[in-house]
Amino acid sequence: MKILLLEDDLILNEIIEEFLQGLEYEVTCVFDGMKACELIYEEHFDLLILDVNVPNMTGFEFLKSLRENSITTPAIFITSLDSVDDVEEGFKAGADDYLKKPFELKELELRINNIKRLLHLDDEDLIIDENIRFNTKLNYVDNNSIKSKLPLKEAQILKYLLKNTNRCISQEELSSNIWNYEDAPTSSTIRTYIKNIRKILGEEYIETIKGVGYRFNKK
């Protein structure tokens, strides 16, 4: 799992980085909000750990801008701002969790594990129905014992739709969460990927919501 750590305290940044690496996470460290903003459009991350009072753009501002651009990467705030109003602002900005400083590293690990559990971030097999499973590590669909390997982008699209089952996902949201900004696909490219996935799963699973996007309907 790849984590973006935004923390401007050099010592704390290093402590958290070493701890997370010890848990076998890949960690990218940044020290100001603008740099974090640049990286989020250049690389894919599975989780964001964000301080609030950082230079150039606060953690609240950074996460709010991501959510406004349909980037749904889960985020945990780690901050000394501990009033009820601060916590409320953090969740309104789009946080999935809020951890008040000082905190034990073990607590951070527990919070990360909880997000992974809730969002199925580490699940290797995603169950589509009793006869169809999607292996997210090897990127193949097992449909009634017939295994079909998916190209990377089609696998990423299917995984994103599955993790957002029964919610309408716009093409813009898919693009923002799967592609780097400079590599954003055309609408026709996304339609082609969806068509290819339907050929393997069946037409009934991915519904086109006209003028809006796509919804994965789980039986």
N, C-alpha and C positions, 0 to 999 in steps of 0.2 A: 504494500500500500504506500502511495506517495503522498507526503504531507508537506504543505507550505506553512512554515513557521514565521510569523511576523512578530518580532519582539526586539525593541531597541536597546534593552539592557544587555550589554555584551556578555556579561557573566551568566545571567539567567538564560540567555539565548543558547550559550554553549552547554549549560547544564541540561537543558531540555533536549537539545539536539543529541547529546551523547546518550541520554536516557532512552529516547525514541529509537536511536540506532541500535541500542542494546536489545530493543524489542523487535529488531529486524525490519523497521520501517525505513523507507527512503525519505530523507528530510532535505528540503531546500530552505535555507534561512535567508530572511531579508530583515532590514532594519528600519525601513520607512514605507509609508503607505503607497507612494507613487511607484516605487520599485515593485511592490507586491502587485499593483495594478498592471504594470507592464508584463510581469511574469504570467499572470493568470490567463493572458491572451496568447502567450507563447507556448505554454506547456499545459499538460493535463494533470490535475491533482485530485486525489480521492478525499482529502480532508484539509481544512484550513484551521490553524490554531492562531488566534489573533489577539495581540495586545490592543488596547484602545488608544492610549496617549502615545502615539508615535509621530515622528516628523512628517510634514508635507500633506498627509491625508490621514485622518484618524481611522482606527479600526471600524468604528461605526459607519463612517462615510464610505469606506472601502467596501464593506459588505453590502451596504444599501445599494451602492452603484452596481454591484454584481447581480443582486436580486432584480433590480430594475432592468437589467439586460438579460434576464432569464437564465442566469448561471446559478445552478441549484446545489453546487458542491457544499456538503455539510460543513458547518463551522462551529468552533468552540471559542468563546471569548475567555481570555485569561487576563484579569485586570484588577487593580486596586480600587477601582470605582465600585463601591459596594452598597450604595443606597438603593432603595426599592426603585426609584426613578431611573437610576443607571441600568439596573437589571431590565426594567421595562423597555428602555430605549434599545438595549442590546437585542432583545427578542423582536422588537418591532423592526429592527434593521435586518432581521432574517436569521438570527443565530439559532442553532440547534441545542446549544447548551451554554452555560455561563459559569465560569469558575473564578472565585474570588481569591486574590492574592492576600497573604501567602497561602500556598497549598502544598500538600504532599505530592510527590511525583506519582505515587501509587494511586492517588485519587484521579490524577489526569489519565492514567492508564485505564481506570475503571470507567471514566466518562467516555473515552475513545471506544472501549469495548462495547459500551451500551449503544453508541451510535452505530457501530458495525452490526450489532445484533438487530437493531430496529430497521436499518436500511439494507440488511443482507449484504454488506460490503465484502464479506469473506466467503459467502456461499459459493461453493464450486458448482453445484447443480441447482438450477432454478426450475421448479416444476411448473409446467404450463397446463397440463391436465394429467390424468392418470396414465396416459399412453405417451406423453411427449415431455421430454426434459431437455434443458439447454445447459450444456457444460461450458461455464464461463472461462475456464482455464484453457481448455483445448479448442474452444470456439466451434463446437459441433452440436447439432440438434439430433437427438435420438427420437425418431417418430415411429412408434410401433416396431422398434428394433432396427429400423433403417437409419443409419448415421449419415448425416450430411454436414460436411465441413463448410463453415461460413467464412468468407473473406473478412478481414479485420473490421472494416467500417460497418459492414452489415451486422457483424457480431456486436459491435458497440451500440448500434442503433437498437437492436433487439434487447440487449441488456438494459439500456436506458428505459425503453418502453415497459419492460417487465417490472422494473423497479418503481415505475410510476403507473402501475396497472389501474385501469378505469379512470385515468385522468387524461384530459385532452392535452396533447403536447404539440406546440406549434413547430413549424419548420425552423423558425428562428431559435427556439429553445434547443432543439436537437443540434443545430449548428453551433450554438454557443458552448454547449457542454461536451461536444465530441471533437470538433475541429478547432485548430488554431485560427486566430482571426484572419491571417493572411491566406489561409487555405480554405476559407468558407466555400461550401459547395453551392451550386445553383439549385433552384427548386426542382428542376427536371432530374438532376443527379439524385436527390433525395427520393424522388418518386420511383426512380429505377431501383434503388436499394430496397425500398419498401416492397416493390413488386417481386423482387427476387426472394425476399424473406417469406412472402405469402406463398410462393411456389412450394416452399419446404413445409411450412406450418399448415397451410390451408387458408382460404380467403377470409374465413369468418373471424379470425383472431384480431387482425389489425383493421380497425374501422377508419375510413377517411371522413373527417368532419369538414364538410365543404366550407372553404374560406377561412378555416381555423387551423387544422392540422390533423393529427392522428391520435387514436385512442386504442390501447391494447385492452381488449375485453376478455377477461379471464372467466372461464366457465365455472 
